[in-house]
Structures are given as structure tokens and as C-alpha cells.
Amino acid sequence: MKTNAMKQFLLGVLVTAGVFVSSPAQAALITTNSLVNATVIDFSDQLAQQAVYGPVQIGALVGVDVTVESSSDSNGLYFNFSAWGLGSNGAWGIPRTYVSLNESDDSMLFAFNDGPVSAVGGVMNYARDMGGLDLVITALDSRMRVLETYNITALADITTNAGAFRGIQRSRSDISFFQVSGGEANALDDLTFVSQRTRPTPVPEPSSLSLMWPAFAATVVLRRRR
């Protein structure tokens, strides 16, 4: 068999085996914290402070490099106030620890500096009845390109003082930044994420292994003919 023909044959085998097949990462808005092998940052080591722009290191207690910063030029981030007003949703305060924003036109950006993650979310709340912008969460890649964005107010609103878990899950680890924007006085506790180093390594199923054997055999044949 000629070299070019062999290359075409090998490519066909590899595609059939799924080696070169790629597809966009599947994603979903998650409204319950069902993440497995996740890391949780609870902000308990953050001092009560206001008008902090960042970036602020928030991952020290769990041994990860995660920072958060504010887009605001005037208000900045608020950490762990004794009473954070949430309109009809009441207020958050001690013993809850959290990071928050004061204006609905602000956003807070979480950066996963140790490497991208496959899922991220947190317990969120906001003053939904004070005329601010909708609460929106967004996952971005390492180049700050939007991977997924969800309008929480429209899709899964939060109407309780306890807050609710909202997040984004993808089929691959490509989330480098997580943005929370809009929502008057929005606040987030228990930032939860699944990183590559905490995810268990998937073991190929027997059916997957059987598909890989033709590709391996074709590779050996090509090398011998060369």
C-alpha cells in the first residue's frame, strides 16, 4: 500500500475510533450543589472590609490560588459585613461569610490561577426587588472569551433569605474565570469548583479500549512500512 493511501487509511481508522473526533463542550446551568470532588472556599478567613477592588486572594485556606476582583471604580468588593441588606430577601450576616457588591452595574470576577476548572458556582443572593439589573453568571476561558452565560433572574430566580446555589458545569476543564454581575447588592458564599487536579481520572470502559486497538494496529503498520 502506498504511503499516502496508508495515511488516509490510518486517518479513517483513528476517526472511527474517536481519537480525532472533537465536539464543543457541553454545558449546563446547575441549580443544586451536586458537584463531586469539589473544592469550597467559604471566605471565613476574610476580614470585614469594604471598597476593596482586588485582586484579593481567597483560596489560602484550601491551598489554591483563586482571586476575586471588582469591576467597580467606586464601590468595590464588600467582605463579611454583620448585616448585608438584600431587600425582600432579608439580610446576610454573621455567621455567614461571603463576598458581595453594592451596585447592580458592578461585577466580580473570580480567577482560577492554578488552572481552568470544569464547574463553578456558589450560594448566591441579591436584592431582587430594588430595580437593579438582572443577576447574571458567566464562565470565561483563559482569553476572557465567553464560554457560557446565564441570566439567573430570568431562568432560576432566588427568592429566599437563605440564598440558593447557582453555577455552571461543562464537560471539560476550560473555565478560567467566573463572573457574577448585575443583581443589586449581590452576594456569594461557598465558592465551589471542580478542578483538573481534584477530578478523578476516568478509566476507559472495555468498549472504548476495543475501539482504540484498530488505531494502535494501524500505527504499527505505518511505522513498519516507513
Residue pairs with C-beta under 8 A, 6 or more apart in sequence:
1 9
1 225
3 225
3 226
6 221
6 222
6 225
7 222
9 218
10 215
10 218
10 219
10 222
11 20
13 214
13 215
13 218
14 20
14 215
14 218
15 21
16 211
16 214
17 211
17 212
17 214
17 215
18 208
18 211
19 212
19 215
25 147
25 170
25 171
25 172
25 174
26 170
26 171
27 139
27 147
27 148
27 168
27 169
27 170
27 171
28 168
28 169
29 148
29 150
29 155
29 156
29 166
29 167
29 168
30 119
30 121
30 165
30 166
30 167
30 168
30 169
31 156
31 164
31 165
31 166
32 165
33 121
33 123
33 165
33 167
33 190
33 192
35 119
35 121
35 167
35 169
35 192
35 193
35 194
36 194
37 194
37 198
37 199
37 200
38 119
38 192
38 193
38 194
38 198
39 62
39 64
39 192
39 193
39 194
39 195
39 198
40 62
40 190
40 191
40 192
41 58
41 59
41 61
41 62
41 64
41 66
41 190
41 191
41 192
42 61
42 97
42 189
42 190
43 58
43 79
43 80
43 97
43 98
43 99
43 189
43 191
44 61
44 97
45 60
45 61
46 56
46 58
46 79
46 80
46 97
46 99
47 79
47 80
48 79
48 80
48 81
48 82
49 78
49 79
49 80
50 76
50 77
50 78
50 79
50 81
51 74
51 75
51 76
51 77
51 78
52 70
52 76
52 77
52 78
52 79
53 69
53 70
53 72
53 76
53 77
54 67
54 68
54 69
54 70
54 76
54 77
55 67
55 68
55 69
55 111
56 67
56 68
56 69
56 77
56 79
57 65
57 66
57 67
58 66
58 67
58 68
58 99
58 110
58 191
59 65
59 66
59 67
64 112
64 114
64 195
65 112
65 113
65 114
66 110
66 111
66 112
66 113
66 114
66 191
66 193
67 110
67 111
67 113
68 77
68 99
68 108
68 109
68 110
68 111
69 77
69 108
69 109
69 111
70 76
70 77
70 101
70 106
70 107
70 108
70 109
71 106
71 107
71 108
71 109
71 181
72 101
72 102
72 103
72 106
74 103
75 101
75 102
75 103
75 106
77 99
77 100
77 101
77 108
78 84
78 99
78 100
78 101
78 102
79 97
79 98
79 99
79 100
80 94
80 97
80 98
81 93
81 100
82 93
82 94
83 91
83 92
83 93
84 91
84 92
84 93
84 98
84 100
84 185
84 187
85 91
85 127
85 185
86 92
86 125
86 126
86 127
86 161
86 185
86 187
87 127
87 128
87 129
87 130
87 184
87 185
88 127
88 128
88 129
88 159
89 125
89 126
89 127
89 128
89 158
89 159
89 160
89 161
89 163
90 161
91 161
92 98
92 100
92 125
92 161
92 163
92 187
92 189
96 189
97 189
98 187
98 188
98 189
99 108
99 187
99 188
100 185
100 186
100 187
100 188
101 107
101 108
101 180
101 185
101 186
101 187
102 185
103 132
103 184
104 132
104 133
104 182
104 183
104 184
104 186
105 133
105 182
106 181
107 179
107 180
107 181
107 182
108 179
108 180
108 181
108 188
109 177
109 178
109 179
110 120
110 177
110 178
110 179
110 180
110 191
111 176
111 177
112 120
112 175
112 176
112 177
112 178
112 193
112 195
114 195
114 197
115 173
115 195
115 196
115 197
116 141
116 142
116 173
116 174
116 175
116 176
116 195
116 196
117 173
117 175
117 193
117 194
117 195
117 196
118 169
118 170
118 171
118 172
118 173
118 174
118 175
118 194
118 195
118 196
118 199
119 167
119 168
119 169
119 170
119 175
119 192
119 193
119 194
120 139
120 167
120 168
120 175
120 178
120 191
120 192
120 193
120 194
121 137
121 165
121 166
121 167
121 168
121 169
121 191
121 192
121 193
122 165
122 166
122 167
122 188
122 189
122 190
122 191
122 192
123 163
123 164
123 165
123 188
123 189
123 190
124 135
124 137
124 152
124 158
124 163
124 164
124 165
124 166
124 180
124 183
124 186
124 187
124 188
124 189
125 158
125 160
125 161
125 162
125 163
125 164
125 186
125 187
126 132
126 135
126 158
126 183
126 184
126 185
126 186
126 187
127 183
127 184
127 185
128 135
128 153
128 157
128 158
128 159
128 183
128 184
130 184
130 185
131 184
132 182
132 183
132 184
132 185
133 181
133 182
133 183
133 184
134 151
134 152
134 153
134 154
134 182
134 183
135 151
135 152
135 153
135 158
135 180
135 181
135 182
135 183
135 186
136 149
136 150
136 151
136 152
136 153
136 179
136 180
136 181
136 182
136 183
137 149
137 150
137 152
137 166
137 167
137 168
137 178
137 179
137 180
137 181
138 146
138 148
138 149
138 150
138 178
138 179
138 181
139 146
139 147
139 148
139 149
139 168
139 170
139 175
139 177
139 178
139 179
140 146
140 147
140 175
140 176
140 177
140 178
140 179
141 147
141 174
141 175
141 176
141 177
142 174
142 176
144 177
147 168
147 170
147 174
147 175
148 168
148 170
150 156
150 166
150 168
152 158
152 166
152 183
153 182
153 183
156 164
156 166
158 164
158 166
163 187
163 189
165 190
165 192
167 192
168 175
168 178
169 194
173 194
173 195
173 196
173 199
175 193
178 193
180 186
180 188
204 212
